[in-house]
Amino acid sequence: MGFLKRFFRNVIRDGSVPVGTSSFERLSEEELEAHLGVSRYGDFVLTDAIRPSYDLQVVPSEGYRHDSYRDDESRTSVPVLMAALSSPKLFETFLDLLDPLGPVVDVVLETSHSRDRRGHTDLYREHIDTPVLKSILWEYEDLLLNDGCTGIAVLNPDVPQEVQFDEHKLLIIYGQDLSSFEGVLDDLHIRHDEGIRFITEAEHVHSSSDQYARQFEELQTRLGMDCFC
């Protein structure tokens, strides 16, 4: 099934766009098809999971920047690394970023496949050997790369540090000491740019399919997450 058909059947539109201001409104089918068929912007290649706004409020590009997450409950600020990588190197880099977490990790799967729930659902699995997890995830590379309704986070709560590969196919890393993760990105010559903007910071669309929803359920079972929580 092509991206255009998935757009009409299974797309989630977000980016906090007020009603009546979407760049996708008033497009002809041909214009929409042409836009959704574009995956390359310069040297940057998107996965099939997501496309930017029609008016390209953010042009996809490769790079990483520092940010912070404010935890209102604990009143602390957690350092964050955010990175966008071109599709050919994205999945392997995600797996490389798991190594600094240690030999045993926890896993969270995120899904927004269900249309009868608002937002998304998280499923949790504690204590899985990192090499075993990597082996399982390799089997579901297509799902994790190209499904705009699937995200995954891997964490070591004892450190604590977390590597998130979200529905937008961004890499988001949380923790007090992120130097090891930054080193992985630097070794791959990923551009450090504090001014980079990500596709999440403007209107964008997600793509999914019934096939990916079934594969998600398979991955859920393989990871020992037998029910929605």
Disulfide bonds with the S-S distance in Angstrom:
none
